Amino acid sequence: MAERSTAAVDVADNSGDEPLTAKADQSTADGVAQNRERDTKSSESEEAQGSGGDESPGRTSPPELHSGHKLARRYRLEECVTRLDGFSSWRAVDEKLRRAVGVHLLPADHPRARSVLAAARSSALLGDPRFVQVLDAVEEDDLVYVVHEWLPDSTELTTLLAAGPLEVHDAYQMVSQVSQAMAAAHREGLAHLRLTPGAVLRSSSGQWRIRGLAVNAALRGISSDTPQRTDTEGIGALLYAALTQRWPYENDAYGLSGLPKGVGLIAPDQVRAGVHRGLAELAMRALVNDGATASRQEPPCTTPEELVKAIGEMPRIRPPEPAFTGPPDYQRTTYQQGSYGRPAAHPGATQPVPTPPPPLQSRTGKALKWAVSALLIAALGLGSWQLADALMERGKSDDTNKTQTTDDNDKGSDKTRPTKPITITGARDFDPFGPDGSEKPGDIDKVYDSTPGTYWQTDFYRSADFGRLKPGLGVILDLGKVQQIGKVTVTFVGDTSVELRAASSDANSEPTSFDAYNKVSEGSGTSVTLKPGEPLKSRYVLVWLTELPLMDDGTYRGRVVDVKVTS
């Protein structure tokens, strides 16, 4: 293709298209290893294999599109981030919901158009928030396009590894979350087949997400007779790279250096000093080819489920303790009462020595001298008791006046002022993992109408975890402006598990992405008080239901009677 260039092939962004690699079909573990070795061959050779070898790359030209082109009168293309092998990927804007999205485009007569549509629709049905979500999959005007989430606040593992290996706890979290997500996907019959550093993202909140489930492989015509083994090896390669900053094969790939030629696959702790032994062992158990586990006592892991089990059997790796710097020495040795504007205490009771003592010089005579001095000063203090007491009363009066002034003329004492209710100016139901983004918008105002007999309710489900269709849904509350939030009290019909999430105080409009709301508290019951663990300021808060109660008819349904927000 004339348009193909090194720059185009090497682009890797939130579109879900890392640098081009390809795999042929495989049926044995040896085939998996050979596939990995082909990952870093030239792009021309890879494209020739991309469709299985029975088509010529470029025979179907990508559509002539440009920035500003609009799909379905809704998705405006902004920037092409990848163009290869008959398809292109773009950063775009969903003008209806006013958010950034990613779009994969290919002609409707492309040999892989049908399989791409099928993969996208299957991935969308999974609805697991650990994966970058497919939002739309459409065939229209001789085009097939797949719309997916765009995560500007997330960082590729490729970028993270450019700065060095991951810290041990980060590597542990990455392999744990990716393994659990892929195990859930395989239980639903879905595979990834292209788990590379460009397909794994870490969000600003520290959560790991996977993009391109089923779709990236379909775009390139990749398949496997052993999909679970392929994905398990992919996870092992990611962990190996995270521990060593090296790609576990001879060829360089994804900005990482490969292993030395001719030595085969060696353990991570032999590549880099200080590697966590348990994680190094886990990486070797996942990389099941080339006799990787021949010298190891533990059996290889050939499925993501086995990998999850192996991680669960490891001692848990805790995050590093936060560094604590003690206060400077002068704060411990030269503090004097009254130095912060507080009235001094009674001289005779708490201030027997008016000045710091000189360094101890030794001997009994010195001690006797100080004892006599202390007695004299105590006598003077007792003689001036009445004067000190009068000064104390005057100081308290001054402090009371100051407290009343700074507390907006609150006529109470100088204690912490009571909390006050925050007015909820609006609300909407929030179902980001459902097909329409909302579920029961009609009665949403009942969550803050202060009427005990009314409530907003969800649809009914077959199990408490939303029938395993999605991780939850909830209600976004608009407080009118950014405010200090002290607690949120939610009343339900039936015991319900709930999380309190909040948007950043910098949000100028209501965020529409689930990742934009950070978890600040959780609880369960019929009346739950959710208190942030640290000071919280926000305009938009999300009451997120995670487990529903059983109703009398045998179904599970969430019912929110009332929500109160106080400062």
C-alpha positions in Angstrom: 0.0 0.0 0.0 1.3 3.4 -1.0 0.0 5.0 2.2 1.8 2.6 4.5 4.8 4.0 6.3 7.0 3.2 9.2 5.4 5.9 11.2 1.9 4.7 10.4 2.7 1.2 11.4 4.4 2.1 14.6 1.6 4.4 15.9 0.1 3.1 19.2 -2.6 5.0 21.0 -5.9 4.7 22.7 -7.5 3.5 19.5 -6.6 0.0 20.6 -4.1 -0.5 17.7 -0.6 -1.2 18.9 2.2 -1.6 16.3 1.2 -4.3 13.8 2.0 -7.9 14.5 0.4 -11.1 13.2 0.0 -14.7 14.0 -0.9 -17.7 11.8 -3.3 -20.4 13.1 -1.7 -22.6 15.7 -2.6 -26.0 17.2 0.3 -26.9 19.5 2.4 -25.2 22.1 5.3 -25.1 19.7 3.1 -23.2 17.2 2.5 -20.6 19.9 6.2 -20.1 20.5 6.8 -19.8 16.7 4.1 -17.2 16.5 5.7 -15.1 19.2 9.0 -15.2 17.4 7.2 -13.8 14.3 5.8 -10.8 16.3 8.7 -8.6 15.4 9.2 -9.4 11.7 8.9 -6.7 9.1 5.4 -5.2 8.6 5.3 -6.2 5.0 5.8 -9.8 5.9 3.2 -9.6 8.7 0.6 -8.1 6.5 1.0 -10.9 4.0 0.2 -13.4 6.8 -2.6 -11.2 8.4 -5.5 -12.8 6.5 -4.1 -16.3 6.6 -2.1 -15.9 3.4 -5.0 -16.3 0.9 -5.3 -12.6 0.0 -3.0 -9.8 -1.1 -2.7 -7.0 1.3 -4.1 -3.8 -0.1 -6.4 -5.5 -2.6 -9.3 -3.9 -0.8 -8.3 -0.2 -0.4 -9.3 1.6 2.8 -12.1 4.1 2.3 -11.1 7.7 1.4 -11.8 9.4 4.7 -10.5 12.6 6.2 -10.6 14.6 9.4 -14.1 16.1 9.8 -15.9 13.2 8.1 -19.0 12.2 10.0 -20.4 8.7 10.5 -24.1 8.2 11.2 -24.4 12.0 11.5 -22.8 11.5 15.0 -19.2 10.4 15.0 -16.8 13.1 13.7 -13.4 11.8 12.7 -10.6 13.8 14.2 -7.2 12.0 13.7 -6.1 8.8 11.9 -3.8 7.0 14.3 -3.4 3.7 12.3 -3.8 2.8 8.7 -2.8 -0.7 7.5 -3.9 -3.9 5.8 -7.2 -2.4 4.5 -8.5 -0.9 7.7 -7.9 2.4 9.6 -8.3 3.5 13.2 -9.3 7.0 14.3 -9.7 9.2 17.3 -13.2 10.7 16.9 -15.8 12.7 18.8 -19.3 11.5 19.6 -21.2 14.7 19.0 -24.4 13.4 20.6 -22.8 12.6 23.9 -20.0 15.1 23.6 -17.1 12.7 24.4 -14.1 11.3 22.6 -14.3 7.8 21.1 -12.1 5.5 19.0 -13.3 4.1 15.7 -12.1 1.2 13.6 -13.1 1.5 9.9 -12.9 -0.9 7.0 -14.8 -1.4 3.7 -17.9 -3.6 3.9 -16.4 -5.9 1.2 -13.2 -6.4 3.1 -12.6 -10.2 3.6 -12.6 -9.7 7.4 -15.6 -7.3 7.7 -18.1 -10.0 8.8 -15.7 -11.4 11.5 -14.9 -7.9 12.8 -18.6 -7.1 13.2 -19.3 -10.5 14.9 -16.3 -10.0 17.3 -17.3 -6.5 18.2 -20.9 -7.4 19.0 -19.7 -10.4 21.1 -17.3 -8.2 23.0 -20.0 -5.6 23.6 -22.3 -8.2 25.2 -19.7 -9.1 27.8 -20.1 -5.6 29.5 -17.1 -6.2 31.8 -15.6 -2.8 33.0 -12.1 -4.4 33.0 -12.2 -4.2 29.2 -12.4 -1.1 27.0 -16.0 -1.2 26.0 -17.3 -1.5 22.4 -20.0 1.2 22.1 -21.3 0.5 18.6 -20.8 -1.9 15.6 -22.4 -0.8 12.4 -22.5 -1.6 8.7 -23.5 1.5 6.8 -22.8 3.1 3.3 -20.4 0.4 2.2 -18.5 0.8 5.5 -18.1 -1.3 8.6 -17.1 0.6 11.7 -16.6 -0.3 15.3 -16.8 2.5 18.0 -15.1 2.0 21.3 -14.2 3.9 24.5 -11.4 6.4 24.4 -9.5 6.7 27.6 -7.4 9.9 27.7 -6.5 9.4 31.4 -5.0 6.0 30.9 -1.4 5.0 30.0 -0.3 2.0 27.9 2.0 -0.5 29.5 4.3 0.2 26.6 4.7 3.8 27.8 5.1 2.7 31.5 7.9 0.3 30.6 9.8 2.9 28.7 10.7 4.4 32.0 11.8 1.1 33.5 10.4 -2.1 35.1 7.2 -1.8 37.1 7.4 -1.7 40.9 6.7 -5.1 42.4 3.2 -4.3 43.7 2.2 -2.7 40.3 3.4 -5.8 38.5 1.4 -8.0 40.9 -1.8 -5.9 40.4 -1.3 -5.9 36.6 -1.0 -9.7 36.3 -3.8 -10.3 38.8 -6.3 -8.0 37.2 -5.5 -9.0 33.6 -5.7 -12.7 34.5 -9.0 -12.4 36.3 -10.4 -10.4 33.4 -9.3 -12.9 30.7 -10.6 -15.8 32.8 -14.0 -14.1 32.9 -13.8 -13.5 29.1 -13.0 -17.1 28.4 -15.9 -18.3 30.5 -18.1 -16.4 28.0 -16.3 -17.9 25.0 -14.2 -14.8 24.2 -10.5 -14.7 23.6 -8.1 -11.8 22.9 -5.1 -13.4 21.1 -3.2 -10.2 21.0 -2.2 -9.4 24.6 0.7 -7.1 24.0 1.9 -4.1 26.1 -0.1 -1.8 23.8 -3.3 -3.7 24.7 -3.1 -3.1 28.4 -3.8 0.3 30.0 -3.5 1.6 33.6 -6.0 4.2 34.5 -5.3 7.2 36.7 -7.0 5.4 39.6 -4.5 2.5 39.2 -7.0 0.0 37.6 -5.8 -2.1 34.7 -8.0 -2.4 31.6 -7.6 -4.4 28.4 -8.6 -3.1 25.0 -9.3 -4.9 21.7 -10.9 -8.0 23.2 -11.6 -10.3 20.1 -11.7 -7.2 17.8 -7.9 -6.7 17.4 -7.5 -10.3 16.4 -10.4 -10.2 14.0 -9.1 -7.0 12.3 -5.9 -8.9 11.5 -7.4 -12.3 10.7 -5.7 -14.0 13.7 -7.2 -17.2 15.1 -6.0 -20.0 17.3 -6.9 -23.6 18.0 -5.8 -23.1 21.6 -7.0 -19.6 22.5 -6.7 -20.1 26.3 -3.1 -21.2 26.0 -2.4 -18.3 23.6 -3.8 -15.7 26.0 -2.1 -17.3 29.0 1.3 -17.0 27.3 0.4 -13.4 26.4 -0.2 -12.7 30.1 3.1 -14.4 30.9 5.0 -12.2 28.4 3.4 -9.1 29.9 4.5 -10.1 33.4 8.0 -11.0 32.2 8.3 -7.5 30.5 7.0 -5.8 33.6 9.6 -7.4 35.8 12.6 -7.1 33.5 11.9 -4.4 30.9 12.8 -7.1 28.3 10.6 -8.9 25.8 10.9 -12.7 26.5 11.9 -13.6 22.9 15.0 -13.0 20.9 13.6 -10.2 18.7 13.1 -6.7 20.0 9.4 -5.7 20.2 7.1 -3.0 21.6 10.1 -0.7 22.4 11.7 -3.5 24.5 15.0 -5.3 23.9 14.7 -9.1 23.3 16.7 -11.7 25.1 20.3 -12.6 24.0 20.4 -14.7 20.8 20.7 -18.5 21.3 20.2 -18.7 25.1 16.5 -19.5 25.0 14.0 -18.4 27.6 15.7 -17.6 30.9 14.0 -16.8 34.2 13.4 -13.1 34.9 15.5 -13.2 38.1 18.4 -14.3 35.9 17.9 -11.3 33.6 17.6 -8.6 36.2 18.8 -8.5 39.8 16.2 -8.0 42.6 13.2 -9.5 40.7 10.5 -10.8 43.0 11.0 -14.6 43.0 7.3 -15.5 43.2 6.4 -13.3 40.2 9.4 -14.6 38.3 8.2 -18.2 38.9 4.6 -17.2 37.8 5.9 -15.7 34.5 7.8 -18.9 33.7 4.7 -21.0 34.5 2.6 -18.9 32.0 5.3 -19.0 29.3 4.7 -22.7 28.6 6.7 -23.1 25.4 10.3 -24.0 24.6 10.6 -26.0 27.8 10.2 -22.9 29.9 9.1 -24.9 32.9 11.3 -27.9 32.4 13.6 -26.9 35.2 10.8 -25.7 37.5 9.1 -27.7 40.1 5.6 -26.2 39.6 3.5 -27.3 36.6 2.8 -24.8 33.8 -0.3 -22.7 33.6 -2.2 -23.2 30.3 -5.4 -21.2 31.0 -6.1 -17.8 32.5 -8.2 -19.7 35.2 -5.1 -21.7 36.2 -3.1 -18.5 36.3 -5.7 -16.9 38.6 -5.5 -19.9 40.9 -1.7 -19.8 41.0 -1.8 -16.1 41.9 -4.2 -16.8 44.7 -1.9 -19.4 46.2 1.0 -16.8 46.3 1.6 -14.7 49.4 -0.2 -11.4 48.8 2.2 -8.6 47.8 1.2 -5.5 49.7 1.8 -1.9 48.4 5.0 -0.2 49.7 4.7 1.6 52.9 4.4 5.4 52.4 7.6 7.2 53.2 7.3 9.2 56.4 9.5 12.1 57.2 9.6 13.0 60.9 9.2 16.7 61.9 12.3 18.8 62.2 14.2 18.6 65.5 13.4 22.2 66.4 9.7 21.4 66.5 10.4 18.9 69.3 12.9 20.9 71.3 12.0 24.6 71.1 8.2 24.7 71.2 6.9 27.1 73.9 3.3 27.5 75.1 1.6 30.5 73.7 3.7 30.7 70.6 0.7 30.0 68.3 -1.5 32.8 69.7 -3.0 30.6 72.5 -3.1 32.1 76.0 -0.3 30.8 78.3 -1.2 28.3 81.0 -0.9 29.1 84.7 2.7 29.9 85.4 2.8 27.9 88.6 1.2 24.8 87.2 2.7 24.2 83.8 5.5 26.7 83.3 7.9 26.3 86.2 10.9 27.1 84.1 10.6 30.3 82.0 13.6 29.6 79.7 15.0 26.4 78.3 17.7 24.9 80.6 21.3 25.0 79.5 23.0 21.7 78.6 23.6 19.4 81.5 27.0 19.9 82.9 27.0 17.2 85.6 27.6 16.8 89.3 25.3 17.1 92.3 25.9 20.9 92.8 24.4 21.6 89.5 21.3 19.6 90.3 20.9 21.3 93.6 21.2 24.7 92.0 18.4 23.9 89.6 16.2 22.5 92.3 16.5 25.6 94.4 15.7 27.8 91.4 12.6 25.8 90.6 11.3 26.2 94.1 11.8 30.0 94.0 10.1 30.3 90.6 7.2 28.1 91.9 6.8 30.5 94.9 6.7 33.5 92.6 4.1 31.7 90.4 1.8 31.0 93.4 2.0 34.6 94.4 0.8 35.8 91.0 -2.0 33.2 90.6 -4.9 35.7 90.6 -3.2 37.9 88.0 -2.7 34.9 85.7 -6.2 33.7 86.2 -7.6 37.1 85.1 -5.5 37.1 82.0 -6.8 33.6 81.2 -10.4 34.7 81.4 -9.7 37.7 79.2 -8.0 35.4 76.6 -10.9 33.0 76.5 -13.3 35.9 75.9 -11.1 37.1 73.0 -11.0 33.6 71.5 -14.8 33.3 71.7 -15.3 36.6 69.8 -12.9 35.4 67.1 -14.6 32.1 66.7 -18.0 33.8 66.4 -16.6 36.1 63.7 -15.0 33.4 61.6 -18.1 31.1 61.9 -20.4 33.6 60.2 -21.9 34.8 63.4 -22.8 31.3 64.6 -24.0 31.8 68.2 -22.8 28.5 69.4 -19.5 27.8 71.2 -16.1 27.6 69.5 -16.6 23.8 68.8 -16.9 22.4 65.2 -20.0 23.8 63.6 -22.8 21.4 62.7 -23.2 19.8 59.3 -25.7 21.3 56.9 -27.7 19.7 54.1 -26.7 20.1 50.5 -29.4 20.7 47.9 -29.5 18.2 45.1 -30.4 20.1 41.9 -30.8 17.2 39.6 -30.2 13.5 39.0 -30.1 10.9 36.2 -29.8 7.2 36.1 -26.4 5.9 35.0 -26.0 2.6 33.2 -22.7 2.9 31.3 -22.4 -0.9 30.8 -26.0 -1.3 29.4 -27.0 -1.0 25.8 -28.6 2.5 26.1 -26.6 4.1 28.9 -29.7 4.5 31.1 -32.3 2.1 32.6 -35.2 3.8 34.4 -35.1 7.6 33.8 -38.8 8.2 34.5 -38.8 8.1 38.3 -35.3 9.4 38.9 -36.5 12.5 40.8 -37.9 10.3 43.5 -34.4 9.6 44.9 -34.3 13.1 46.4 -37.9 14.2 46.8 -37.8 13.4 50.6 -41.0 11.4 50.3 -40.8 8.1 52.2 -43.4 6.2 50.1 -41.7 6.8 46.8 -38.6 5.3 45.2 -36.6 4.8 42.0 -36.1 1.2 41.0 -33.9 -0.8 38.6 -35.1 -3.4 36.2 -35.4 -6.9 37.7 -32.5 -9.4 37.4 -32.0 -13.1 37.9 -29.3 -12.8 40.5 -27.9 -10.2 43.0 -25.0 -9.4 40.7 -27.2 -8.1 37.9 -27.5 -11.5 36.3 -23.8 -11.2 35.5 -24.7 -8.8 32.8 -22.8 -5.8 34.2 -20.9 -4.8 37.3 -23.6 -2.3 38.5 -25.6 0.8 37.8 -26.6 3.8 39.7 -27.6 7.4 40.0 -25.6 10.6 39.3 -26.5 13.5 41.6 -25.9 17.1 40.5 -25.2 19.4 43.6 -25.3 22.5 41.5 -21.7 23.6 42.2 -18.6 22.2 43.6 -19.1 21.7 47.4 -17.5 20.1 50.4 -19.1 16.7 50.9 -19.2 15.3 54.5 -21.4 12.2 54.0 -24.1 10.8 51.8 -27.0 8.8 53.3 -28.9 6.4 51.1 -32.1 4.6 52.0 -33.1 1.4 50.2 -35.9 -1.1 50.1 -34.0 -4.3 51.1 -30.4 -4.8 51.9 -28.3 -3.3 49.0 -24.6 -3.0 48.5 -23.6 0.4 47.3 -20.5 2.5 46.5 -20.1 6.3 46.7 -18.1 7.6 43.7 -17.3 11.3 42.9 -16.1 13.2 39.9 -13.1 15.4 40.1 -13.7 18.9 41.5 -12.2 20.2 38.2 -15.1 18.7 36.1 -16.9 21.5 34.3 -19.7 19.3 33.1 -21.2 15.9 34.1 -18.7 13.1 33.2 -20.2 10.3 31.1 -17.5 7.8 31.6 -17.5 5.4 34.6 -13.8 5.8 35.1 -14.3 9.6 35.7 -15.9 8.7 39.1 -13.5 7.7 41.8 -14.6 5.4 44.5 -14.5 7.1 47.9 -16.7 4.9 50.2 -18.8 1.7 50.2 -21.3 0.0 52.4 -24.5 -2.2 52.5 -27.8 -2.3 54.3 -31.2 -0.6 54.0 -29.9 2.7 55.3 -26.2 3.3 54.4 -24.2 6.3 55.5 -21.2 6.8 53.1 -18.4 9.0 54.4 -15.3 9.8 52.3 -12.0 8.7 53.9 -10.5 12.2 53.3 -11.8 15.7 52.5 -13.9 15.5 49.3 -15.1 18.4 47.0 -17.2 17.6 44.0 -20.3 18.7 42.1 -21.2 15.3 40.6 -21.5 12.2 42.9 -22.4 8.7 41.8 -24.5 6.4 44.0 -23.4 3.1 42.4 -25.4 -0.1 43.3 -23.2 -3.3 43.2 -25.5 -5.9 44.7 -29.3 -6.1 44.6 -31.7 -7.5 47.2 -34.1 -10.4 46.6 -37.7 -9.3 46.0 -40.9 -11.3 47.0 -41.4 -12.4 43.4 -38.0 -14.2 43.3 -36.2 -11.6 41.2 -33.5 -9.1 42.3 -34.2 -5.4 42.0 -32.7 -2.2 43.5 -35.0 0.4 45.0 -33.6 3.8 46.2 -36.0 5.5 48.5 -34.1 8.6 49.4 -30.6 10.2 49.2 -29.4 12.9 51.5 -26.1 14.8 51.1 -24.6 16.9 53.9 -21.4 19.0 54.1 
